[in-house]
Amino acid sequence: MITLIRDATILTLDASDAIHRRGHVLVRDGIITAVGDGDYAGAERPDTTIDGTNRLVAPGLINAHTHSQSSTMAGFGDRLSHPAFMWLTQAHTSRRTADEIRLAVLLTAWGMMASGSTAAIDHFPGQRFTAADMDAVLAAWEETGLRAALGMRFFDGAFADIFPEAPLPEDLKARIAQVEILKPQGVDELRDLMGDTIAHWHGRAGRLSVFPAPSNPDRCTDAALLLCAELAEKHDTGIHTHLLETRKQARLAADKYGETAVRHLETLGVLSPRWSCAHAIWLDDADIELMAQRGVVAVLNPESNARLGTGLARAPEMLRAGVTLALGTDGASANDNMVLHEAMRAVATSHRAAEPDRSRWITARDVLRMATAGGAAALRRPGLGAIAPGAPADLVLYRLDTPWWTPLNDPVAQLVFAETGAAVDTVMVDGRIVLDHGRVTTFDTDALVREVRDMAASLRVRNADLFGVATAIAEIVP
């Protein structure tokens, strides 16, 4: 299958950082084979030609941290503390059927492709899981046509960071035990379950990856963290986790380990470029230096951090230290949408008021690299994030006949500061068009809307006991 995009403005983000004002891209069997100015003059005859007039072609953005299970929770709550948010999210996302898991993935995928993202790391689920859960979520991602890494989110210890300091009332503890909310999952069970899932799904269709993914290192035993490193080495996968999202998590890690969470991973001998760490807010200088030395990817989630008031990641210091940075939206429960353009703009602007030296500001080009090449590093997919011969054809076409693109001044700056995802016209993943003039081609969005609405109403009734417990805890946690 050969597709030619012609007469387009092309933002390559390749090694030479070329921008072609009227150029072409040729794609054969999912791989870019030619990029250049002017008309395509090669010998190959395209099966499909896409007119790129008044279109910008850019690499697909990579959402390196999200949670498909919370895709139904846009507009959920306001002025919630992080612990209250975590408890209430459990009630919304627990006890889903295989079809409900699928619907949540499709909703996430729709939000991504409609706003210019072609790949994601899905940190799923938020509770104990089964092989059937893993099959359901991965089959759904395969259906979407997007590129995805499933981070199998687990914990074999307690969520100490979201419990109140004072002991819970006895009746509330009994209710928690009865509904088994946040019940840990044992290492022996996880070893078989995660190993089998990786063996069955990792590399499927050339688009799916499967990572072991601690919920948070200090919610896991050392045995579980060592298991992650073992599985990742055996199957050549990444490892994905939350890391130091809140000040309390940093304090608990220091109390538990006698050192920071980052240095404890180093002490265990597991810290490596395989790790991508979401949030990474409460780091000290030595942590940042160590992450740079070990090639760890820090995944910034500026909007969810601001919404929940958890802090501001030290992005400028990490960038100057050489830490690889990627971007995520987080889940819709914490951020409300899958628009990575908003995350780019937030990272580029949030530190500027506190830094009088403009030469030290994060630039639009810096954050666009985070959302493309940085995300590719987190996904462990070299070649993604650029339009160059030999790279996978994950491409987005933006309409230039929109107010914020008129006139076309600087494609990089406008993509970061002006674009909201609203001008996304066509999305291609692995050479296949998954969004065609704004219409999803891989699943029925009209049916999805109806089914998600029914699902949300059903879960409210089915999980009434969980909502009761979560609400009771949310009212007493700070």
N, C-alpha and C positions, 0 to 999 in steps of 0.2 A: 504494500500500500504506500503510495507516494502522494504527499500533499505539498502544495506550493502556496506560500503566503507571499503576495506581491504588493508593491506600491505602498509599503507601510513604513512608518518611523519605527526603528528597531533600537531598543536599549539593550545592548548585549550583556553588559556586566562581565565581559570576558577579560582575558589577561591584559588586553590593550585598552579596555574600557571604551570600546568604540560605540558611537551612536551613528546610525545610518538614517538620514532624513528621508530618503525614498529608496527602500531596499527590499530584499527578498530573504525568505527562509525556506529551505527545502527539507522535508522530513520524509525519511524512508523507514518503514517498519518501526516506528516509535523513536527513532534516533535522528537527530539533526545532522544532515550531511553537507549542507552548504548555507552560508550566510554572507551577504554582501550588499554593496550599493547597487542601485540601478536594477535592470531587468536580469532575471536568471538566464544565463546563456549556455547552460550545460546540456548534455545530451539526453538526460532522463526526462520522460514525459509524465507529468503528474496525473494521477487518477482524479484528484480534487484540487481545485484552485480557489483560494480564499482571497477576495479583494480586500486589501489592507488600506485602501484610501480613507483618510481621516481616522486612522487607527494607530495606536502605539502598541507595539508588541514588546512585552517584557517577560522575564522569567517568572514563573509562578512563585508566589510567596509560600513560605514554609512555617506553619504554626507549630512550634516546637513544644508546646504544652497546652493541652486542653483536656476536658473530661466530657466524653459524649453522654455519660449518664445524666449530666445536669443540663442538657440542651433544652429541656422543657421549662427551665426556671428563669427565663428572662424577666426582669422586673421584680424579682423575688426579694422582699424585705428591703429595709433601708435603716441606716444607722445601727446595724448589727455589729456586735463584737465578733472577732474571728471565732471564738469558741461557740457562741450562739449560732452563728452561720453554719458551722460544721455540724452541730447537732440537728438543726432543722433540715439541712441538706440530706442527712441520713433518712429522714422520714419521706422525703420526696423521691428518693432514688432506690430504695430497697424493694426486695421481693418482686422483681420484674420477671415477666415471662420472656421466652426467647424472642417472640414477636415484638414485645415492648422494647427489648434491648435493640432490636433492629430499627424500630421507629426512631429511637433516640439518636442512633448513628446517622440515619438518613437526614434527620433534622440538622445535625451538626454539619454534615457534608454539604447540605444545601446552603447553609449560612457561609461556609467557607468558599465554595466555588462561586457563589453569587458576588463575593467581594474580593476575588482574585487570589485565593489560596489553593494550592494544588496538592499539598501534603501536610501531614500532621503527625504528632505523637499524641496518642490517646491514652491517658493515664486512667485506666478502667479496671475494676469498678471501685466502689468505696467500701465494700463489705467483703465477707468471705465469698469465694466463688467456686464454681464447679467447672468440669470440662465442658458441660453443655453451655454455660455462660460464655466461655472462651470461644467455642465454635460459633455461637450466635453473633457475637460482636465482630469476629473476623470475617464471617460470611457476609455480614452487612457491609463492612468496609470494602470487601471485594466487589459487592454489587454496585457501590457508588462509582467505581472507576477511578477514585482518587488514590493517591499514594499514602500509605499509612503505616506507622509503627505502633503496635499495641504494647503499651507498658502495662504488664500484668501487675496491678497495684495490690500489694499485700501488706499485712502486718502480723507479726506473731507476738507482739507485746502490747502494752497499754497505750492509749491515747492520753498520756498524762498531761499534755499541753492544753487540753480543752476541758479538763475537769476543774471545778472550783477548788480553791485552797482548803476551805473548810470541808469536813466530811459531809457527804450527802445524807439527807434524812433516810432512815431505815426503810420507810415505805417506798421511796423513790429508788433506792438500791434494789429492792425486791422487784419492782416493775422493770428496771433495766435488765435484770437477770432473766425475767420471764420472757421478754421480747428478744433477748439475745442481740441487742444492738451493739455493734462494734466488738463482737466476740472474736478473739484472735484465732489464727489458723496455724496449725503446727508445722514445723519445718519438714518433718518426714512426709506429710501430705503434700506440702508445697513442692518438694523435690520432684516427686512423681508427676504432679499436675503440671507444673511449669515446664519440666523437661519434655513431657509428651506433647504439650501444646506447641512448643518451639519446634520439635521434630516434625510435627504434622503441618504447621502453617508457615514457618519462617521461610521467606523467599517465594511464597505462592504468587503466581502470575507476574513475577518480577516486580511487584508493587508493594507487597505486604512484608512487614518485619514483625518480630515478636521479641520483646525485651523483658527480662526480670525487672521489677520496678517497685522497690520499697515505697510504702506510703511516705515514710520519713525515716531516716536512719535511726533516730532515737525512739521510734515506735517498733523497732525490730531488735532481735537479739543479734549478738555477734555471729552466731551460727548461721542465721538467715542472711546476713550481709556477706559472709564467706560463701554461702551457697550461690548468691547472685554472681559473684566473681567466677565461681566454678562453672556455672551454666553459660555465662557469657564467653568464657574462654573456649569451652567445649564446642559451642555452636557458633562462635564468632558473631555475637550480638552486642548491642549496646546495653547499658543499664540506665534507667531513668528514675528520678526521685524528686520529691520535694526536699528542699534544704533550707533550714533557718529562715522560715517565712516570718516568724514572730520573735520578738524579744524574749518571750517566755521560753520558746524552744531553745534559744541560745543558752539561757540560764540553766534549763534542765539538762542540756547536753553537758555543760561544764560540771554540774553536780554529779552526773552519772559517770562521766568518763575521767574527770580530772583534767580535761583538755577540751578544745573545741571539737565540734562534730567533724569538721574537715580534717583536723589532725588525727582524730580517732580513726577515720577511714584510712589515713596514711599509716597509722600504727598497725592496723590490721593487715596492711599490705594489699589493699584492694583498690586504692585510688589510681585511676588510669584514664586515658582518653575515651574509654568506653562510657564514662559517666556523663550524663547531661542532668543538670541540677536546676530545677525550677525555683524561682524567686531569689534565692541566694542573697538575702538582704543583710542579715546580721553577721557579716564577715569582718574580721580584723585584718590588718595589713599582712600578717603572716599567712592567714588563710588565702588571701588573694594571690600572694606570691606562690604558694604551694599549688593552687589550682592552675596557675599559669605554667609552672614547671611540669605538672603531670598531664597537661593537655585537657583538663576537664572543661566541659562546656557549661557556662552559666546561662540559663534561659530566663530572660527578664519578662516580668508580667506587670507592667507599670499600672495598668488600669485597675486590675483586681486589687493590687496592693493599696492603691489610693482609695478605692471604694470601701475596703475593709479597714483602712487606717493602720496597716501592719508595718509600714515603713517605706523607705525609698532606697532601692538598691544602689550600690556605689559604682554605677556604670562607668563614669569617667575614669575613676581609679583602676577599675578592672581593665578597661580598654587600654589605658597607658601601660599597665603591667603586662599586657599580652595575653590576657584571658580571652578565649574564644567566646563570643557572645551571640546568642540567638534570641528570638522573641516568641512569646506566646500570648494568647488571649486569656488563658485560663478558661474555666468552664463558664457557661452562661449564667450560672447561679452567682458567680462572683464578678462577672464582667458584662453580662447581658447580651453580648453578641460575639460573632466570630470575625470581626473586622480587624485584620492585622494592620491596616493602614493607621488606625487610631493608636495602636501600640507603637508604631514607628514614630508618629508625631509626638507622642507622650515622652518617649525616651529621648528624642532630640531636644525637647524644650524644657523638661522638668527640672534640670539642673542649672539652667542658664542664669536665673536671677541670683543664685548664690555664688556665681563665678564671674568676677569682674574682668578676668582676662579672656577675651573672646577667642583667642587662639587655642584655648583649652576646651572649648565647647565641642560637644558631639555634633557632627555634621549630618546633613541629610544623606550623604553618600555612606557615612559610617552605619547608620541605622538600616539603610537599604541592604547593605552587605550582611548585617545581622539577620535580616528577614529572608535572606536567600542563601548565601554561602554558609553563614553561621548555622542556619537551620539544617542545611545539608550535612554539616559536621555532626550535629546532634542526632540526625537521622542515620548517620553513617552511610551516606550515599554520595560519594565523590562524583563530581560532574554536574550535580543538580545546582541550580541557582545561576546559570549562565547560558547564554545563547551562543553556542560555538559548535563546530563540527565534532561529532562524537558524543555530545551531551544528550541525555534523555530529553525528549520533546515535551516538556512541561511548560506550557506557554499560556499567557493571558493577553487578550486584545482589549484595549481600553478605547472607548470612543473619544475622539479629540474634538468633536463638535458639541461640547458641553461648556457651560460657563467657566468652570475652573481650569479648563485646558485652553481657553481662548484669550489671547494668542498662546501658542506654544513657545514658552521662554526657555525653561530649563527642565527637561523631562525628569531628572532625578529629584529636584526640589519640588516640582509639582506632584510627583507620585507620592512623596512623603508628606508635604505640608498641605496640598490642595485636594488630592483625591481622597474620597471616602469609601471607595468600592462601588459607588453608584454608577460609574461609567464603564464597569466591566461588561463586555459584550459577548466575548467568546472565550472559552477555556478549553485547553487541550492538555491531556495527561497521557504520557507514553504514546503520543501521536494520535490519540483518540479524542474526539470532541465530546466533552461531557457537559458543556454549557454552550448552546448555540443561539446567539442573539438573545441572551437572557433566559432561555428555556433549558431546563435540565433534561438531558437525553437519556439518562441511565435509570431513572425511576420516576414515578408519577407523583408530582408535588401536590396536586389537588387532592388525591386520595390520602396523601401523607397528612395534610392539614386536618382532614376529617378524623383520621384515626388517632392522631396525637391528642386532639381535643378530648376524644372519648377516653383515651388512656389516662390522661391527667385526672379526669373526673373519677374514673374507676379506682385509681391509686389512692385518692383522697379518702375513699370509703374503706378500701381494703387495708390501708395502713393507719387507720384511725388510732390504734393503740400506740404505734410508733410516733405519730404526731403528738399524742398526749404526753408521752415520755419526753420527747425532744423539746416540746414547748415548756414543760416543767423545768428542765435543766437550763434551757436558754434564759429563763427568767431569773436564775440565780447565779449564772456565771458572769464575771465582769466583762 
